[in-house]
Amino acid sequence: MRNNGSDSSTNSPLDTFSITHSKIPPNEYPKDLSTTDADFINGTNEPHKIYESTQEDVSDKNTITAEQGFNEAVINLLVLLYQIDGKVTLTEQDLFDEIIATLNWHSGVSISAFINGAIHQARVAIDQLKAREYLFKLGTGLNYNPAQALEYAMDITEIDGKRSEEEIELLALLSNRVLARGLVE
């Protein structure tokens, strides 16, 4: 005999789930618990707050050191350069991994999560033919240590044995426009 639902002791696990886990309309989510990738993807690279803390703790988390800004810009630059020609070789990937291992990473975002975001950002920039604009956005971070940034860029574009036209164009832009002031000083 089928139960019409009036006896609560025979409810299925799904009935219990729907009763205890009601849906909250998105407009009623607490603002500090919202989770979207928009901030990460649009370049702010800031971790989302998932708890309330003291004002001092919040300001410490949102402060990025110049060195960390450089590290993030270098990762974005290297990913852009190894993807710009449409193929990623094992030698490029190995060099990328070696460079990443030398970075002094201090962020609330893990380095692997940051790299995943950088890959997405680079793909979007390349697909939308905005690699040049993307490179200019990295200038502030890269100018913390422009000589090192240029060395990394030269190495990653040379490691596979030849530089594509796109790589040459971005290297020229990097050295002549993005890093020019920092390299002269």
Phi, psi and omega in degrees: 000134184275136179275136181273005176098359181284337179266109185290342181285348180251014178296144178285163177302327178293322177298316179297318179300314183291332179284316185274345182236068180289155180277135176260127177301141183306326182289352178257004176293142173297138184299325182280000178247002181293143181231109173225160177269359186302314181295319180293314184289325184281004171105356179285333176052032180261135176291149178283144175286131178241003176206160178270133179223182180290158181301322180298316179298318181295316181293325177296322181288330183270353179273127179248131179286160178298322179295318179293323175300320176296313180304314181294318179295321178297314179300314179298318179297310183297318178297316178301314184292322181280346178262342189299330181272002175086002178215144179242119181268162177297324179294321176297315180296319178297315179296317177304312180299320178297316180295315181301322181295337181272348183286141178269086190277122177224090182211156174287346178260132179296154182296324179292323177294320179296318179298318178300318177295320179296321178298315180297313181299317180296317179298317179298313180299316180293313181298327180268009180057041181237032180296322180297314179297319179299318179298318179299324180295338180276351188305315182300312179295318182293331182284000171296322177213076187298324180296318179293320179299315179294321178298314177301316182296317179297317181296315185291329180278341182265339191299330181272007173099343178205152177255130177285167178300320180296318179296317179298317179298315181291324177296318178297316178297318180298310184284325186269338184236308187288317184253002188306311183296316181293327181286331181283324185294000000 
